[in-house]
Amino acid sequence: MSGTFVIAQGGGPTAVINQTMVGAALEVRRKHPGAKVLGSIHGVRGIRDGNYVDLSAIPEEQLRLIAGTPSAALGSTRDKPDAAYCELVLKGLQKVGADAFIYIGGNDTSGTQQILTDAADGKIAFVHAPKTIDNDLVENDHVPGFISAAEFVAGAFLSVDLDFRALPGIYVAIVMGRHAGFLTAASAAWRLDGDSGPHLIYVPERAFSTERFIEDVRSTLDRHKRCIVAVSEGVSTADGKALVESLVPPEKLERDQHGNVKLSGSDLTAALEHALAEGLPGKRARVDALGYMPRGYVGAINAVDAREAFDAGAFAVTVAGEGGGSVAVTYDGDKTVLKKVPLASVAGKTRHMPDDFMQPDANQLSEKGMAYLKRLVPEKYKVGKPFV
Amino acid sequence: MSGTFVIAQGGGPTAVINQTMVGAALEVRRKHPGAKVLGSIHGVRGIRDGNYVDLSAIPEEQLRLIAGTPSAALGSTRDKPDAAYCELVLKGLQKVGADAFIYIGGNDTSGTQQILTDAADGKIAFVHAPKTIDNDLVENDHVPGFISAAEFVAGAFLSVDLDFRALPGIYVAIVMGRHAGFLTAASAAWRLDGDSGPHLIYVPERAFSTERFIEDVRSTLDRHKRCIVAVSEGVSTADGKALVESLVPPEKLERDQHGNVKLSGSDLTAALEHALAEGLPGKRARVDALGYMPRGYVGAINAVDAREAFDAGAFAVTVAGEGGGSVAVTYDGDKTVLKKVPLASVAGKTRHMPDDFMQPDANQLSEKGMAYLKRLVPEKYKVGKPFV
């Protein structure tokens, strides 16, 4: 394959998505000297509109600098192409003589590659390279981007727990994750001891009840004099409604352009803060959203995550040579192994956090859940136990 | 002085306040072998209640581990003692035979030391060791705790700007700082170039207008296709009301136990998000509070800040030997110099960000403001310029 590779980045950025892009670009340079690598600007939108940067023309040193930079240097998109859009993308790829299209992203991105594969004539290799802080891709042990995000979340909760030891109260942080609780669970990775927060963890895999939540907080305050809580933005009540829908009147709910309720805007934090003020009057309570920090904070780029993301990009070039597919990050009990899996086995599927990662009767991780986290996010900072 | 030193920590924790505590404890050990060092639990409250930890009995290695740990290891307090409370604190100090009381904190803490000095008989040396992420202590060039907090804020805005280059929209982060804009201004410290966010910076030193804000965001979107905004929690409208008071109906305002309006809770973020949705309909907009992260994120402890905080604690022991006073971190044009200043020159005063740190006609830092920040928070991460 000495022709043209197109690379794009889709969905929410991560701290290491540029590693994957540069890993692919440099692997093409190594394996297929003379081949062209076009970076599409803002995902498939750049292919549709003919908007590219020629990555082949950029010095390796500059590419490596970009690899170490968080967020998607090519720009990203939330576009989920339908058949008509895909037709335009295919035409765009043909126009530049693409032999392969490597699209770095999560579930939606792998779905797009599946649609394009089905619509194309087999002359272009479609490759999905995995990326998501949600860690919710099936076939993967963990997904590039998750470890760095998890490290930020673990550090944030370690820090805020120390803060609330000094000045007790209730603290709730909303953590990204629509369908999978992995990132919210990472809040527990660096707990110092049994007294440490987070004391309560709410994940999308389990139904949320505001009444039960208030009771959980109350009994935690009795036990620990403070209460640190991690809540996934995607938690739903037992009727399947997003939490924000159960707390905010319908006419006040913000919606995106697709009509989806905005899960984790300020409405959710405000509604939870008011629920606490009402249920536990007189208690100091604060609800924040960790927001975008976990997915790209420049000070929490994990070295293992960066290397795995780079390697996944390089391996995507191998998969392109084999006709396409999805790159999966697997674990053989000892080390991470990259594998090629069919696009169809990943596309449109969501991996949930296994039920036994949580204790059956408490809002806490099980030993199994902790072991998984500790493997991916081992302790990083030496911290002394406070006197309070 | 070979008797008893009492040390306490007051107000909001910082990433390096334990350095100051341990700096003082180890300096006593070095200078006054045999002296006792009592750490009061939860600020002056521990003195009032006779609740101490004997820091003299703790091995140096363990103390140094605690020094590197963010937040106040002795616990902190928001208590602002009145005359009657101070009387109890004085009795408490006399009961343990205290020769000196070193209280680490900000404005309120120095005020407490002033009251205690006035009420005592001159036999106890009262020392204030400076600490605040707000950087608002007079007589100081900068205050221990600020540099680490500023580094977190600088990194957060660098990161979120990269995120919004990839997926454009409006992003607003509320930054701590009731009266002084230094920490919010730190959001600009690591801008990559003229296109970088934060594009708009609102500090408490300047009156805020919601209408003007919406117009500022609109014109920034025209120019940069995205808009990144830093807002101090303490910004007020021209009538002197806190922003949250101008946006949230009075009956819905949350108040603390002193009746003060809660400046930066979720009400403010939600109100600003709604103001944006109304003023700029259809634009993707997100408002978050950076919350507690800046004051103690374990991954953003600056080494210079840590050293200066430690040295300020050690110097507090010298000041104790000279009868008491406040430790000030000054700058002689070349390096940081610790000085003793009278408590009265610091107590109860607020240092505002100089007006000429901001451009006269724009919500941006001036060259002078940038020079100050760049001196304290030099660039730390190598970042490549994205293609978008």
Interface residues (C-beta under 8 A of the other chain):
Chain A: Q9 G12 P13 N18 G39 I41 H42 V53 Q62 L65 I66 A67 G68 T69 P70 S71 A72 A73 L74 G75 S76 T77 R78 F152 G155 A156 L158 S159 V160 L162 D163 R165 A166 L167 Y171 A173 E254 D256 Q257 G265 S266 D267 T269 A270 L272 E273 A277 G282 R284 R286 V287 D288 A289 G291 Y292 M293 R295 G296 Y297 V298 G299 A300 K380 Y381 K382 V383 G384 K385 P386 F387 V388
Chain B: Q9 G12 P13 N18 G39 I41 H42 V53 Q62 L65 I66 A67 G68 T69 P70 S71 A72 A73 L74 G75 S76 T77 R78 F152 G155 A156 L158 S159 V160 L162 D163 R165 A166 L167 Y171 A173 E254 D256 Q257 G265 S266 D267 T269 A270 L272 E273 A277 G282 R284 R286 V287 D288 A289 G291 Y292 M293 R295 G296 Y297 V298 G299 A300 K380 Y381 K382 V383 G384 K385 P386 F387 V388
